[in-house]
């Protein structure tokens, strides 16, 4: 069995060398639909209105649907929130949770990390609160500290989007909530995959979003917190390395995701897989990943697929 696994991994590696060379030459055809490792022309049964699957290293697109169509993406917005904070640095600085989170969360019925005004956490801890349970209270807190203030922070989000070349992306809220309306914060599948690739290149970000859970012990100025990821793939799809869920009435259920099998990183996104069922978004992502890895990688035992993560 070990000999078989080595042979199959060698075969996969050989294919990837060819694929990498081909896609690098074909970069201008970024949205051509293809997957050299798959036997079918596209993944079957994907419900999402917009989607894209790409090589996690080169960004070469394997398959896409409405790749450049603008749409709301809910809390996937928090990937940019985290990126701005990480770029600013000083992640061990103490940050006091402001009282404004109460009205903010209540106004939108937002998902929270159960933060309490007045407690003090580090910015690094707040990134876990932001990205695992999708805490809108953490987004508000980080924006308030790193703007400083909400308006200045949103300006930094849009400035970062411009520097990354995300021409079809715009933010009006650090959480992705419908402020001022459900369509004012938007992006596209192509832009979100590019944003995800950039964020996953940052060790701090990557280490956070791969965690199924994170515990903050009670301290002199903070409560006990246990934060669990909202990304079902982290638990349900072996090889998943992140990254973020999203959901609002306008956005439906969304998921930006990455996995690595047999040393092959694939990154993708689904937008509006369902009006309100995050299980549909997770199923869409699994269909796309399984298609992307195809029969060559699929022939390997799962243990061998994960060996080169």
C-alpha positions in Angstrom: 0.0 0.0 0.0 2.8 2.4 0.8 4.5 1.7 -2.5 1.1 2.3 -4.3 0.7 5.6 -2.4 4.2 6.8 -3.4 3.6 5.9 -7.0 0.2 7.7 -7.0 1.7 10.8 -5.3 4.5 10.8 -7.9 2.0 10.6 -10.6 0.0 13.5 -9.1 3.2 15.5 -8.7 4.1 14.9 -12.4 0.6 16.1 -13.4 0.9 19.2 -11.3 4.2 20.2 -12.9 2.5 20.1 -16.3 -0.6 21.9 -14.9 1.5 24.6 -13.3 3.4 25.3 -16.4 0.3 25.4 -18.5 -1.7 27.7 -16.2 1.2 30.1 -15.8 1.3 30.5 -19.6 -2.5 30.8 -19.8 -2.8 33.5 -17.1 -4.7 36.0 -19.4 -7.5 33.3 -19.7 -8.1 33.5 -16.0 -11.7 32.5 -16.1 -11.5 29.6 -18.6 -13.3 26.6 -17.1 -11.0 23.6 -16.9 -9.6 21.1 -14.4 -6.8 18.9 -15.6 -7.3 16.4 -12.8 -11.0 15.9 -13.4 -12.8 13.7 -15.8 -16.0 15.8 -16.0 -16.1 19.3 -17.5 -17.6 20.9 -14.4 -18.7 20.0 -10.9 -22.2 18.6 -10.7 -25.0 19.8 -8.4 -23.5 23.2 -7.3 -26.4 25.4 -6.2 -24.6 28.7 -5.7 -25.5 31.6 -7.9 -21.8 32.6 -8.1 -18.7 30.4 -7.6 -15.1 30.0 -8.4 -12.5 27.3 -7.8 -8.8 28.0 -8.4 -5.3 26.7 -7.8 -4.2 27.9 -4.3 -0.7 28.7 -5.5 -1.0 30.2 -8.9 -4.6 31.4 -8.8 -5.3 29.7 -12.1 -9.0 29.2 -12.3 -10.3 25.6 -12.5 -14.0 26.5 -12.8 -16.2 29.5 -12.3 -19.8 30.7 -12.5 -20.6 34.4 -12.7 -17.0 35.1 -11.6 -17.2 38.9 -12.1 -20.8 39.5 -11.0 -21.1 41.7 -7.9 -23.0 40.3 -5.0 -23.1 40.6 -1.2 -21.1 38.1 0.7 -22.1 38.6 4.4 -19.4 37.8 6.9 -16.8 36.8 4.3 -16.2 40.6 4.7 -14.4 39.8 7.9 -11.5 38.3 5.9 -10.7 41.9 4.9 -11.3 43.2 8.4 -8.7 40.7 9.7 -6.3 41.5 6.9 -6.3 45.2 7.8 -5.7 44.5 11.4 -2.9 42.0 10.7 -1.3 44.5 8.3 -1.4 47.2 11.0 0.4 44.9 13.4 0.8 45.1 17.2 -1.5 42.2 17.6 -0.7 41.8 21.3 -2.0 45.2 22.2 -4.8 45.3 24.7 -8.1 46.3 23.3 -11.1 47.3 25.4 -14.5 46.2 24.1 -16.6 49.3 23.5 -20.2 49.8 24.7 -21.3 50.4 21.1 -21.3 46.7 20.4 -24.7 46.3 22.2 -26.7 48.6 19.9 -24.7 47.4 16.8 -25.5 43.7 17.5 -29.1 44.3 18.5 -29.8 46.4 15.4 -28.9 43.6 13.0 -29.5 40.5 15.1 -25.8 39.9 14.4 -23.7 36.8 15.2 -21.5 37.5 18.2 -18.5 36.1 20.1 -20.3 37.0 23.4 -18.0 39.9 24.2 -19.0 42.2 27.0 -18.4 45.9 27.0 -15.4 46.9 29.2 -13.6 43.6 29.0 -10.0 43.7 27.7 -8.6 41.2 25.1 -5.6 41.3 22.8 -6.1 42.1 19.2 -4.9 38.6 18.4 -7.5 37.1 20.6 -10.1 39.3 19.0 -9.1 37.9 15.6 -10.1 34.5 16.8 -13.4 35.9 18.0 -13.8 37.6 14.6 -13.0 34.6 12.3 -14.2 31.5 14.2 -17.7 32.3 15.6 -17.9 35.2 13.2 -18.3 37.7 15.9 -19.7 41.0 14.7 -18.9 42.4 18.1 -15.3 41.6 17.5 -15.4 43.3 14.1 -16.9 46.4 15.6 -14.3 46.3 18.4 -11.3 45.9 16.1 -12.6 48.6 13.7 -13.0 51.0 16.6 -9.4 50.4 17.8 -7.6 50.2 14.5 -9.5 52.9 12.5 -9.5 54.5 14.9 -13.3 54.6 14.5 -15.6 52.8 12.2 -15.4 55.2 9.3 -11.7 55.4 9.2 -11.4 51.6 9.4 -13.8 51.1 6.5 -11.7 53.5 4.5 -8.7 51.3 5.2 -10.7 48.2 4.1 -11.5 49.9 0.7 -7.9 51.2 0.4 -6.6 47.7 0.9 -9.0 46.3 -1.7 -7.8 48.9 -4.2 -4.2 48.0 -3.6 -4.9 44.4 -4.1 -6.6 45.1 -7.4 -10.1 44.1 -6.2 -11.9 46.4 -8.6 -15.4 44.9 -8.0 -15.2 45.0 -4.2 -16.6 47.6 -1.8 -17.1 47.7 1.9 -19.5 49.8 4.0 -19.3 47.8 7.3 -16.5 45.8 9.0 -18.8 42.8 9.5 -20.6 42.6 6.2 -23.9 43.4 7.9 -26.6 45.3 5.8 -25.4 48.8 6.6 -26.8 50.9 5.1 -28.5 48.1 3.1 -28.0 44.5 2.1 -26.2 45.3 -1.2 -23.9 48.2 -0.1 -21.0 45.8 0.7 -20.3 43.6 -2.2 -17.6 41.6 -4.1 -17.4 38.9 -6.8 -16.2 35.3 -6.8 -13.0 36.2 -8.6 -12.2 39.1 -6.2 -13.0 36.9 -3.1 -10.7 34.1 -4.3 -7.9 36.6 -4.8 -8.6 38.1 -1.4 -8.6 34.6 0.2 -5.3 33.7 -1.5 -3.7 36.8 -0.1 -5.0 36.3 3.4 -4.0 32.6 3.5 -0.5 33.7 2.6 -0.3 35.3 6.1 0.8 32.8 8.7 -1.2 34.5 11.5 -4.4 34.4 9.5 -3.9 30.9 8.2 -3.2 29.5 11.7 -6.5 31.1 13.0 -8.9 29.9 10.3 -7.7 26.2 10.4 -8.7 25.9 14.1 -12.0 24.2 14.9 -12.1 25.9 18.4 -10.2 28.4 20.5 -10.3 28.9 24.2 -9.5 32.1 26.1 -9.2 31.5 29.9 -10.7 34.0 32.2 -8.3 36.7 33.4 -8.4 39.9 35.5 -10.0 41.9 32.7 -11.8 39.3 30.5 -14.4 36.5 30.7 -13.9 32.9 29.8 -14.5 32.4 26.1 -14.8 29.3 23.9 -15.1 30.1 20.2 -16.1 27.4 17.6 -15.7 27.8 13.9 -18.8 28.3 11.8 -16.9 26.6 8.8 -18.3 23.1 8.6 -15.6 22.0 6.3 -12.9 22.3 9.0 -14.5 19.3 10.7 -16.2 17.5 7.9 -13.8 17.7 4.9 -10.3 16.3 5.7 -7.6 18.6 4.3 -9.5 21.8 4.9 -7.3 24.7 5.9 -10.0 27.4 6.2 -11.4 30.0 5.7 -14.7 31.9 6.3 -18.5 31.6 6.1 -21.0 34.4 5.3 -24.7 34.9 5.5 -27.3 37.7 5.3 -30.8 37.9 3.9 -29.4 39.5 0.7 -26.3 37.3 0.5 -27.9 34.0 1.3 -25.4 31.4 2.6 -21.8 31.8 1.3 -18.4 30.2 2.0 -14.8 31.0 1.1 -12.8 27.8 1.5 -9.4 26.2 1.0 -8.2 22.6 1.2 -4.9 20.8 0.6 -4.8 17.1 -0.5 -1.7 15.3 -1.9 0.1 18.6 -1.7 -2.5 20.3 -4.0 -4.0 23.5 -2.6 -7.4 24.5 -4.0 -9.3 27.6 -3.0 -12.8 28.6 -3.9 -15.9 30.5 -3.0 -19.7 30.0 -3.3 -22.1 32.9 -3.1 -25.9 32.5 -2.3 -25.9 28.7 -2.2 -29.2 28.9 -0.3 -31.4 31.6 1.2 -30.6 30.4 4.8 -29.0 26.9 4.9 -25.3 26.9 5.5 -25.2 23.2 4.9 -26.0 23.8 1.3 -23.0 26.1 1.0 -20.7 23.5 2.6 -22.1 20.8 0.3 -21.4 23.1 -2.7 -17.8 23.6 -1.6 -17.3 19.8 -1.1 -18.6 19.1 -4.6 -16.3 21.6 -6.1 -13.3 20.3 -4.2 -14.0 16.7 -4.9 -14.3 17.6 -8.6 -11.2 19.7 -8.5 -9.1 16.9 -7.1 -10.6 14.4 -9.5 -10.0 10.7 -10.0 -6.2 10.9 -9.8 -6.0 12.3 -6.2 -9.2 10.4 -5.4 -7.4 7.1 -6.1 -5.1 7.7 -3.2 -6.0 6.5 0.3 -7.1 9.5 2.4 -4.1 9.2 4.7 -1.8 9.5 1.7 -3.8 12.5 0.4 -3.3 14.3 3.7 0.3 13.3 4.1 1.6 16.3 2.1 -0.6 19.0 3.6 
